[in-house]
Amino acid sequence: MTPGTGEQLAAASHDARALPFDTIFVIGAAGDWKHLAGQPVTRRRNGGFSLPDGVSMQLTDAPTHQTIIAQASDLIAPGSTDQGALSLE
């Protein structure tokens, strides 16, 4: 797995299906998944949701293979300056 970039998120801003596989992103604090902010995710390969509005992303550290439907605006690149705003309580 490789870390995702802001450029990849920008390219997927109008169509979530452009989010690459085998790439780690982080759930951002400003998106729809605020309660999961800071958690790493990767795009789910087998099954799931895949539409311009969002794609299935699997939480990489969840013991139960938890999946969310996310779009690019819900995610940030690992290590980005946006992570400083995350509430990691």
Buried (B, 14 or more C-beta within 10 A) or exposed (E): EEBBBEEBBEBBEEBBEBBBEEBBBBBBBEBBBEEBBBBBBBBBEEEEBBEEEBBBBBBBEBEEEBBBBBBBBBBBBBEBEBBEEBEEE
